[in-house]
C-alpha cells in the first residue's frame, strides 16, 4: 500500500469558490442595485410624506358658514322650530300654571292670548305716556323694554314666526320677548276674576 499523502495544513488551503467581499458577484450588476436602493428610499419616505399631507389636511381651517345660510327647519314648509322668549319669573309661573290647567302648550296659549286680547290694549302697553310737570314741561315716560327673565321655547312654524315678527313691528315692541310677555300678561289678567 502506498503511503497516504499527508494532508495539507488547513490554513494553507484556499477554497476556489470563495469571493472577495469588495467585489460584487459576477451575476449581479451595479445597475440593478441602484433601483433597489432608490425604491427602498422612496418607500421609507412615502409614509412620512403621507402623514405630513394628512396633518396639513387636518389643520386646514374649516370654511365658515355664510351668515345668511338658511336652517333646515326654515327650508321645510310647516316645520316647527324653537323660538326663545324671556318671561319675568312671576309671569312665567302664571303661564306654566295656565298651560297645565288648560292642558295646552306655550305656543297654543300664545295663539289663544292673541285672540283674546284686543290690539288696542297691546298698543297702549308700548305707547310712551307723557305727563305734565309743575312747570308745564311734559315729561315723557321711558320706552317700555323687555324685562330680564327666564327663557321658554315656543314651537312655531315659519309662518307663525313671520306673523309674530310683523306684530313686533306693528306694535313698536322692543323685542319678541317684550311682545309675548305683554300678551301673556294681558291674557292672564283678563282671565282672572276680581276675587283673585
Helices and strands as residue ranges (DSSP letters): G 10-12, H 30-58, H 72-75, E 80-87, H 89-102, H 106-116, H 119-126, E 130-132, E 138-140, E 150-157, H 158-170, H 176-191
